[in-house]
Amino acid sequence: MKDCETCAYYEYDEENEAYYCSVNMDEDDYARLFGGSRQECRYYRSGDEYAVVKHQI
């Protein structure tokens, strides 16, 4: 399972002093993500820039 803390869309909001997911999901997407047996986010994108560069070489 991919962890939100390593996702590129997991951003820190300084005003609220909290992390949040910046992906624009509708209610159906949330229902599929949290209601289904599959607990993997289809919007996950690795925030590891080094992994992206390694793949390009």
SVG drawing of the C-alpha trace seen along z (x, -y; Angstrom):
<svg xmlns="http://www.w3.org/2000/svg" viewBox="-20 -31 41 37">
<polyline fill="none" stroke="black" stroke-width="0.4" points="0.0,0.0 1.3,-3.4 1.5,-5.9 0.1,-9.4 3.2,-10.8 5.3,-9.9 2.8,-11.2 3.5,-14.3 0.0,-15.5 0.3,-15.4 1.0,-19.1 1.4,-21.2 -0.9,-24.1 1.0,-26.7 -2.2,-28.6 -4.0,-25.5 -0.7,-23.9 -1.8,-20.5 -1.2,-18.2 -3.9,-17.6 -4.3,-15.8 -4.4,-18.4 -6.0,-16.1 -9.4,-17.4 -11.6,-14.3 -15.3,-14.2 -17.6,-12.2 -17.5,-9.1 -13.7,-9.0 -13.7,-9.3 -16.3,-6.6 -14.2,-4.2 -11.1,-5.1 -12.4,-4.6 -15.4,-2.3 -13.9,0.4 -11.8,3.4 -8.9,2.0 -7.1,-0.6 -4.8,-2.0 -5.2,-5.5 -5.3,-5.7 -4.0,-9.3 -0.8,-8.4 2.3,-9.9 5.7,-9.4 7.1,-12.6 10.6,-11.1 12.3,-13.3 15.4,-11.0 13.3,-8.0 12.0,-9.9 15.5,-11.0 16.8,-7.4 14.1,-6.2 15.0,-8.7 18.7,-7.7"/>
</svg>
